[in-house]
Structures are given as C-alpha cells and as structure tokens.
Amino acid sequence: MSSSRFGQAIQQGEFLLTAEITPPKGADPRAMLALAQQLKGRVHAINLTDSNRAMARMSPLAASVLLHQAGIEPIFQLACRDRNRLALQGDLLGGAALGLRNVLALTGDPIQVGDCADARAVFDLESVRLLQLIQRLNNGLDCNGKPLPDGGTHWLAGAAVEPQSGSFSGLERRFNRKLENGAEFFQTQMVTDFEQLERFMDKLGRPGGKPILAGIFLLKSAKNAQFINRNLPGVKIPEAIIQRLANADHPLEEGIRIAAEQVKQARQICQGVHLMAVKAEHLIPRILDEAGIPPLN
C-alpha cells in the first residue's frame, strides 16, 4: 500500500475527497498551482488530467511533480492513447523516482474528439493492461517480466468506472478485471442517477471491497447542462436539474447547491467523491462547505 496521504486515508476508512485540475495549455504553471493551493486541506488529493478530451496540455507527469514539490498530493492520470508500453513504463518509473505515489490508469479519449486531429493514436495497452503493468512494476518486474535492478515501485493504482453504463454485464466484466489487476480505488464518471449508483454499489462496489468515489460535476447553467447531455456519451442530466438551473436568478449559485446536495447523497452511498468544476475549481471549497464537509485535519 502507498505511504501517500491519500493511501493512508483509504486505510483509515475516511470519506475520500479528490478534485480535478487540468494542466495548463502552456508552460507557465502558476495559475494551476494557485488553484491547487486553494484546494489544499480540503481534498485528500488532486487529479492532474492527461490531455483530457484529447486536448493538448502540459504533461500530467510534470504537473503532478510540481504539485508534489508544493506539498500538495497529486493523482497522476496516465492514459494509453499517446504512449506505447515503453513510454508508459518510463513515465511510471520516472514519476516514482520523483516521489509520486498515486496513479489513475486510463485508456484515454479518442483523438478525434480533440484539437490535434492529425495526431496518431497509440493504444498499445488499455486501462486493464496498464494496471497489469503497474502491478508488475510494483512487484519489481519490467514490462517483459524481467527484474528491475533496484526493486519494485510503490504506486497506489486507481481506475475509472461508469456505474451508469448501459450494459451491466460489460460494466461487471471491466470492473472485476480492474480489481483483479490491482486497482485500489475507483473514480466514477459524472453521476447523474443516484439510484443507479446505489444499485452498482450493492451489486459490485461494496462486494469489490475497494473505495468508490462518485464523480460530482459543478453545473454552471442550464445551457452548460444541455451541452453536456448532447456531447458526453452516457450522461443524462435530469430535466428537473436543468429546470432548476434555468429558473434560478443566479444559475452558478444554484449549481453549487446542486453539487453540494449530490455530495450529501453520495456520502450515504459510497466511500468518497471526486469533484469536477471545469474552469471554476476555486468554488470546490464552497461546495464542500455547503455539503457540511469540514477541512481535513
């Protein structure tokens, strides 16, 4: 098990809090670090996305190291889209050498949805086989099963899960394969159906024995919610929530209230929340305050 603060919180059975920050489009990390400082002491760890939605950004490895150096716990997101197994192994060994301990293994969004349409996708591995590689490195073996000269790494590996998947059999198969290959925590995609989340927890999440963090997204307006419904496969924000946002005098304030309500719901169902507030990460402490979640000790 990792000696990270996040790993300790898992061991101690705390209600887990993570948030997501997108690394900058350029080479200046100051705005990213300032945002992260606002979240310090409110969440156990901060995810640094890996060119999410296939939009070119600063390396999540570099961004994670910068947070680590600033005394803020990162979760290094690592996607298979852009790297073969040699590069994946190199980033994992480099990250371990630089003091990183938490990694989220992802397949990655398709190139076509992003801003570099002429780039070539790699997908040498996908998320389950990436988990296998991480487990191998932790056991002191390289991608070919040969011993590492200095012993194993100490990654705390996590994975994504989609409780609202239209195919329960597919969800069950992928979830169990990730468990079998070393996933120690799961962060869900954006949750909009808490009854479905509860069914997932009853049938798979609790029996799996690893913490599940429900994805909570800050909606800024009815237009924002409608855009997500049109463009994010598998996400269906209920019409009642869209109407609340549309009828509100201050839609962003209503969005904060909705997110806080969802944090409270998730607290009754699973072991944590993963907070996503794109371009409004500074509002995450307000969401937590509204939900009655105090600063961390």
Number of C-alpha atoms within 10 A of each C-alpha: 14 18 13 20 16 24 21 14 15 21 11 9 12 14 16 21 22 24 24 20 23 19 27 18 13 9 11 11 16 11 11 18 18 11 16 24 16 14 22 17 15 20 23 25 26 25 25 28 24 28 24 18 15 20 15 16 17 19 19 24 24 17 26 28 19 17 21 17 13 12 11 21 25 31 28 29 24 26 24 24 23 20 18 15 18 12 12 21 18 13 16 23 18 13 21 16 11 15 14 26 26 28 25 27 26 22 20 21 18 14 19 14 12 16 12 12 13 9 12 11 17 14 17 16 20 17 23 22 19 27 26 21 24 30 22 22 24 20 16 18 19 20 17 9 12 11 15 16 9 7 12 19 22 21 25 24 27 26 25 22 22 22 26 23 17 10 9 13 10 10 18 18 10 17 22 14 17 25 19 13 18 20 26 21 22 26 21 19 21 22 21 20 14 16 12 14 20 18 14 21 17 14 11 16 24 16 9 15 11 16 22 27 26 33 24 24 21 26 27 19 23 21 13 13 21 16 11 15 15 11 9 10 9 15 18 17 17 13 12 9 18 18 12 16 24 16 13 14 10 12 17 16 16 21 24 23 18 22 24 23 18 21 26 17 14 22 17 10 22 21 22 24 24 25 28 22 20 14 11 12 21 16 15 23 19 15 24 22 13 18 20 13 17 12 13 10 5
